[in-house]
């Protein structure tokens, strides 16, 4: 993969007939739309957007309000408006990463990415209806975008909604240092742009992790009547991963494991329609659990397998004095002692004393 120099650099391609040809990176991406070529050294811009506008500009939510501003979704090339001082951040061919802020119950995460087609300045009075239709904004929204009457209009294309949200806590320090609500647009060094892809690729590798469940939920999964586990926020794990189940007191043991077969982040009402029956919750329990949340998450599970030799909490604490059952989930390193002990228990082998605390990575 060549290093990114600019959007109009040529890339050599081999056609099916064996002949070589050349296309600019921009032209190739346009032909492959909505694909994005994530070349080393390609710069990016992290841009904030409120949920009220994000859902109509990006279309990343399962359910949206039925308002006229959703017409922006009809266009392949859409517009993002910002203050005039951000113009220098938007180079043609740069990547845009849309951060949905926490205002109005936003997700506080990077939810989508796209490619800058071009950017220009426009006086507030000259921003026409075509610009507004592509931006999900109304004319009376412009005054809230900075104090200046001049606005930066950024045309973007090749929009892709991210299947795995990149949450603010994962960005803090590694990508940006200041709180996301404080910047109008943050130009990223190429090495930092790649962090988004690296985080996503890391989630694609199957691994092992531990969760805690109440006894009633655990038994229903083992019986095969409950095939999803619900969570308030997405679990960044990969399909095919093995989940090890700690059953809460009075059982107080790691009792069984299962395989991850689905990762579903949806509006609560949509999640209920699809998985309400196999969640084994009553309707009022389900909606009380997700009350006030714009998104709900379901972890699909299959092939539940009971350990031949369950691992009690007392044994775990003997081996790791600071061990506590995870509140969300805990990763188990592939070469670590926790996975070794659980694998032995699965096949009925005796537990050996070891130090688990070092390799428990709480998510």
C-alpha positions as CSV (number, residue, x, y, z in Angstrom):
1,X,0.0,0.0,0.0
2,X,1.6,3.3,-1.0
3,X,2.0,6.2,1.5
4,X,-0.6,8.9,1.1
5,X,0.8,12.2,-0.4
6,X,-2.4,13.9,-1.7
7,X,-5.8,13.0,-3.1
8,X,-4.6,13.2,-6.7
9,X,-1.6,10.9,-6.5
10,X,-1.6,8.0,-9.0
11,X,-2.0,4.4,-7.9
12,X,-1.0,1.6,-10.3
13,X,-3.5,-1.1,-10.8
14,X,-3.5,-4.4,-12.7
15,X,-6.6,-5.1,-14.8
16,X,-8.2,-8.6,-15.2
17,X,-6.5,-8.9,-18.6
18,X,-3.1,-8.3,-17.0
19,X,-2.6,-4.8,-18.4
20,X,-1.5,-2.1,-16.0
21,X,-3.3,1.2,-15.6
22,X,-3.2,4.1,-13.3
23,X,-5.9,6.0,-11.4
24,X,-5.8,8.8,-8.9
25,X,-6.5,7.8,-5.3
26,X,-9.6,10.1,-5.4
27,X,-10.9,8.7,-8.6
28,X,-10.4,5.1,-7.5
29,X,-12.3,5.8,-4.2
30,X,-15.1,7.4,-6.1
31,X,-15.5,4.3,-8.3
32,X,-15.4,2.1,-5.2
33,X,-17.8,4.3,-3.2
34,X,-18.5,4.1,-0.3
35,X,-15.2,2.4,0.2
36,X,-12.3,4.4,1.8
37,X,-8.7,3.6,1.1
38,X,-6.9,3.8,4.4
39,X,-3.4,4.6,3.2
40,X,-0.6,5.1,5.6
41,X,0.0,8.8,6.2
42,X,-3.5,9.9,5.3
43,X,-4.6,12.8,7.5
44,X,-7.9,13.1,9.2
45,X,-10.2,15.6,11.0
46,X,-12.2,14.9,14.1
47,X,-15.5,16.9,14.0
48,X,-18.2,17.2,16.6
49,X,-21.8,16.9,15.8
50,X,-24.9,17.0,18.1
51,X,-27.2,14.0,18.0
52,X,-30.2,16.0,16.7
53,X,-28.2,16.7,13.5
54,X,-26.1,13.6,13.4
55,X,-29.1,11.2,13.0
56,X,-30.4,13.1,10.0
57,X,-27.0,13.8,8.3
58,X,-25.3,10.4,9.0
59,X,-28.3,8.0,9.3
60,X,-26.4,5.9,11.9
61,X,-29.4,5.2,14.1
62,X,-31.9,2.4,13.5
63,X,-34.9,4.8,14.2
64,X,-35.0,8.5,13.4
65,X,-37.4,11.3,13.9
66,X,-39.6,11.7,10.8
67,X,-38.7,15.3,10.1
68,X,-38.0,17.1,6.8
69,X,-34.4,17.6,7.6
70,X,-33.8,13.9,7.0
71,X,-33.8,14.7,3.3
72,X,-29.9,15.0,3.6
73,X,-29.9,11.2,3.6
74,X,-31.0,11.3,-0.1
75,X,-27.7,12.7,-1.2
76,X,-24.4,10.8,-1.7
77,X,-22.5,14.1,-1.2
78,X,-23.5,15.9,1.9
79,X,-22.4,19.1,3.7
80,X,-21.0,19.8,7.1
81,X,-21.0,23.4,8.2
82,X,-18.5,24.9,10.7
83,X,-16.9,28.1,11.8
84,X,-14.6,29.9,9.2
85,X,-11.4,29.2,11.3
86,X,-11.8,25.5,10.6
87,X,-11.4,25.8,6.8
88,X,-7.6,25.0,6.9
89,X,-8.3,21.7,8.6
90,X,-10.3,20.3,5.7
91,X,-8.0,19.3,2.9
92,X,-9.4,17.5,-0.2
93,X,-9.1,13.8,0.3
94,X,-8.7,14.0,4.1
95,X,-10.8,11.6,6.3
96,X,-13.5,13.0,8.5
97,X,-14.4,11.3,11.8
98,X,-17.8,12.3,13.1
99,X,-17.9,12.5,16.9
100,X,-21.4,12.5,18.3
101,X,-21.2,14.7,21.5
102,X,-23.0,13.8,24.7
103,X,-25.5,16.7,24.4
104,X,-29.2,15.7,23.9
105,X,-28.4,12.1,25.0
106,X,-25.7,11.7,22.4
107,X,-23.5,8.5,22.2
108,X,-20.2,10.3,23.1
109,X,-18.4,8.3,20.4
110,X,-17.1,8.5,16.9
111,X,-20.0,7.0,14.9
112,X,-19.1,7.5,11.2
113,X,-16.3,8.5,8.8
114,X,-16.2,10.0,5.3
115,X,-13.9,11.7,2.8
116,X,-13.6,15.5,2.3
117,X,-14.5,16.3,-1.3
118,X,-13.9,20.0,-1.0
119,X,-14.3,22.9,1.5
120,X,-15.0,26.6,1.0
121,X,-16.2,29.7,2.8
122,X,-19.7,31.1,2.3
123,X,-21.4,34.1,3.8
124,X,-24.4,33.1,6.0
125,X,-26.8,34.9,3.7
126,X,-25.4,33.1,0.7
127,X,-25.8,29.6,2.1
128,X,-28.5,28.4,-0.3
129,X,-31.3,25.9,0.1
130,X,-29.2,23.2,-1.7
131,X,-26.4,23.6,0.9
132,X,-28.9,23.3,3.8
133,X,-30.7,20.3,2.3
134,X,-27.4,18.4,2.2
135,X,-26.5,19.5,5.7
136,X,-29.6,18.6,7.7
137,X,-29.7,22.2,8.9
138,X,-32.3,24.9,8.7
139,X,-31.6,28.6,8.0
140,X,-32.2,29.5,11.6
141,X,-29.6,27.0,12.8
142,X,-26.7,28.9,11.1
143,X,-26.4,31.5,13.9
144,X,-25.5,28.8,16.4
145,X,-22.4,27.9,14.3
146,X,-19.9,30.4,15.6
147,X,-20.3,34.2,15.9
148,X,-19.1,35.0,12.3
149,X,-21.5,35.5,9.4
150,X,-19.0,33.5,7.3
151,X,-19.3,29.7,7.5
152,X,-17.1,26.9,6.3
153,X,-19.0,24.5,4.1
154,X,-17.4,21.0,3.9
155,X,-18.6,18.7,1.1
156,X,-18.0,15.0,2.0
157,X,-18.8,11.7,0.4
158,X,-18.1,7.9,0.8
159,X,-19.8,8.0,4.2
160,X,-19.5,4.9,6.3
161,X,-21.2,4.4,9.7
162,X,-18.9,2.5,12.0
163,X,-20.2,-0.9,13.1
164,X,-18.1,-0.6,16.4
165,X,-18.5,2.8,18.1
166,X,-15.2,4.4,19.1
167,X,-16.1,5.8,22.6
168,X,-14.5,8.9,24.0
169,X,-12.7,7.0,26.8
170,X,-10.9,5.1,24.1
171,X,-9.8,8.3,22.3
172,X,-8.7,10.2,25.4
173,X,-5.0,10.7,25.4
174,X,-4.3,8.5,22.3
175,X,-6.1,10.7,19.8
176,X,-7.1,14.0,21.5
177,X,-6.5,15.3,25.0
178,X,-9.2,17.9,25.5
179,X,-12.9,17.1,26.1
180,X,-14.7,16.7,22.7
181,X,-17.2,19.4,23.4
182,X,-14.4,22.0,23.5
183,X,-13.1,21.9,19.9
184,X,-14.8,22.9,16.6
185,X,-12.7,20.6,14.5
186,X,-9.4,18.9,15.4
187,X,-7.0,18.1,12.6
188,X,-5.4,14.7,13.3
189,X,-1.8,13.7,12.6
190,X,-1.8,10.7,10.1
191,X,-0.6,8.4,12.8
192,X,-3.5,9.3,15.0
193,X,-6.0,8.8,12.2
194,X,-4.8,5.2,12.0
195,X,-5.8,4.6,15.6
196,X,-9.4,4.4,14.6
197,X,-8.7,1.5,12.2
198,X,-6.3,-0.2,14.6
199,X,-8.9,-0.2,17.4
200,X,-11.5,-1.7,15.0
201,X,-9.1,-4.3,13.6
202,X,-8.1,-5.4,17.2
203,X,-11.8,-6.1,17.9
204,X,-11.9,-8.4,14.9
205,X,-9.7,-11.1,16.5
206,X,-11.6,-13.7,18.5
207,X,-10.6,-13.8,22.2
208,X,-11.7,-14.9,25.7
209,X,-13.5,-12.7,28.2
210,X,-15.4,-13.1,31.5
211,X,-18.9,-11.7,32.4
212,X,-21.1,-12.0,35.5
213,X,-24.7,-13.1,35.4
214,X,-27.5,-13.7,37.9
215,X,-28.3,-17.4,38.4
216,X,-31.8,-17.1,36.7
217,X,-30.3,-15.7,33.5
218,X,-27.4,-18.1,33.5
219,X,-29.6,-21.2,33.8
220,X,-31.9,-20.0,30.9
221,X,-28.9,-19.6,28.6
222,X,-27.7,-23.1,29.6
223,X,-31.1,-24.4,28.8
224,X,-31.1,-22.8,25.4
225,X,-34.2,-20.6,26.0
226,X,-32.2,-17.4,26.4
227,X,-29.8,-16.7,23.5
228,X,-28.9,-13.0,24.0
229,X,-27.4,-11.2,27.0
230,X,-28.3,-7.5,27.3
231,X,-26.0,-4.6,28.2
232,X,-26.4,-0.8,28.5
233,X,-23.5,-0.2,26.2
234,X,-21.8,-2.1,23.4
235,X,-19.2,-4.7,24.3
236,X,-16.2,-4.4,22.0
237,X,-15.6,-8.1,21.4
238,X,-15.4,-10.2,18.2
239,X,-17.7,-12.8,16.7
240,X,-16.4,-16.2,17.6
241,X,-15.0,-15.2,20.9
242,X,-15.5,-17.4,24.0
243,X,-17.4,-15.8,26.9
244,X,-16.8,-17.4,30.3
245,X,-19.7,-17.0,32.8
246,X,-19.3,-16.2,36.4
247,X,-22.7,-16.9,38.1
248,X,-23.3,-14.5,41.0
249,X,-24.1,-15.5,44.6
250,X,-25.4,-17.8,45.9
251,X,-23.6,-19.9,43.2
252,X,-20.5,-17.7,43.2
253,X,-18.5,-19.7,40.6
254,X,-17.4,-19.7,36.9
255,X,-19.7,-22.4,35.7
256,X,-19.8,-22.4,31.9
257,X,-18.8,-20.8,28.7
258,X,-20.4,-20.0,25.3
259,X,-19.5,-18.7,21.8
260,X,-20.3,-15.1,20.7
261,X,-22.5,-15.3,17.5
262,X,-23.9,-11.8,17.4
263,X,-23.3,-8.1,18.3
264,X,-26.4,-6.0,18.1
265,X,-26.6,-2.2,18.8
266,X,-30.1,-1.0,18.1
267,X,-32.8,1.3,19.4
268,X,-34.4,-0.4,22.4
269,X,-37.8,-0.7,20.6
270,X,-36.0,-2.4,17.6
271,X,-34.0,-4.7,19.9
272,X,-37.2,-5.7,21.7
273,X,-39.0,-6.6,18.4
274,X,-36.0,-8.7,17.3
275,X,-34.9,-10.3,20.5
276,X,-37.6,-9.7,23.2
277,X,-38.7,-13.4,23.2
278,X,-35.2,-14.8,23.5
279,X,-34.1,-12.3,26.1
280,X,-36.4,-14.0,28.5
281,X,-37.4,-10.7,30.1
282,X,-40.9,-9.4,30.4
283,X,-41.6,-6.3,28.3
284,X,-41.7,-3.9,31.3
285,X,-38.4,-5.4,32.6
286,X,-36.8,-4.9,29.2
287,X,-37.8,-1.2,28.8
288,X,-37.1,-0.4,32.5
289,X,-33.5,-1.7,32.0
290,X,-33.0,0.5,28.9
291,X,-35.0,3.5,30.2
292,X,-33.6,6.8,28.9
293,X,-31.0,5.2,26.6
294,X,-30.9,5.9,22.9
295,X,-29.2,2.6,22.1
296,X,-29.4,-0.9,23.5
297,X,-26.9,-3.8,23.1
298,X,-27.5,-7.5,22.8
299,X,-24.7,-10.2,22.8
300,X,-25.7,-13.2,20.8
301,X,-24.7,-16.5,22.4
302,X,-24.6,-20.1,21.3
303,X,-23.2,-23.5,22.2
304,X,-23.3,-23.1,26.0
305,X,-21.0,-25.6,27.6
306,X,-20.9,-26.4,31.3
307,X,-17.5,-26.7,33.0
308,X,-16.7,-30.1,34.2
309,X,-15.1,-28.5,37.3
310,X,-16.6,-25.1,38.2
311,X,-14.3,-22.6,39.7
312,X,-15.6,-21.1,43.0
313,X,-15.0,-17.5,44.0
314,X,-13.0,-18.7,47.0
315,X,-10.6,-20.6,44.7
316,X,-10.2,-17.5,42.5
317,X,-9.4,-15.4,45.5
318,X,-6.9,-18.0,46.7
319,X,-5.1,-17.7,43.4
320,X,-5.6,-13.9,43.1
321,X,-6.3,-12.1,46.3
322,X,-7.7,-9.0,44.6
323,X,-10.1,-10.9,42.3
324,X,-13.6,-9.5,42.0
325,X,-16.3,-10.6,39.5
326,X,-16.4,-8.1,36.6
327,X,-19.1,-5.4,36.6
328,X,-19.0,-5.2,32.8
329,X,-16.6,-7.7,31.3
330,X,-12.9,-8.6,31.8
331,X,-10.6,-9.8,29.0
332,X,-8.5,-12.9,29.5
333,X,-5.1,-12.9,27.8
334,X,-4.5,-15.8,25.5
335,X,-1.3,-16.7,27.2
336,X,-2.4,-15.8,30.7
337,X,-3.1,-17.9,33.8
338,X,-6.8,-17.1,34.0
339,X,-7.5,-18.7,30.6
340,X,-5.3,-21.6,31.5
341,X,-7.2,-22.3,34.7
342,X,-10.6,-22.0,33.0
343,X,-9.6,-24.3,30.2
344,X,-8.4,-26.9,32.7
345,X,-11.8,-26.6,34.5
346,X,-13.7,-27.0,31.3
347,X,-12.1,-30.5,30.8
348,X,-12.2,-31.4,34.5
349,X,-8.5,-31.0,35.3
350,X,-7.5,-29.9,38.8
351,X,-6.7,-26.2,39.4
352,X,-3.2,-25.1,40.0
353,X,-2.3,-22.2,42.2
354,X,-1.2,-19.2,40.1
355,X,-1.4,-15.4,40.1
356,X,-4.4,-14.2,38.1
357,X,-4.4,-10.6,39.1
358,X,-1.6,-9.6,36.7
359,X,-3.5,-10.5,33.6
360,X,-7.0,-9.4,34.4
361,X,-7.7,-6.5,32.1
362,X,-11.0,-4.9,33.2
363,X,-12.8,-3.3,30.2
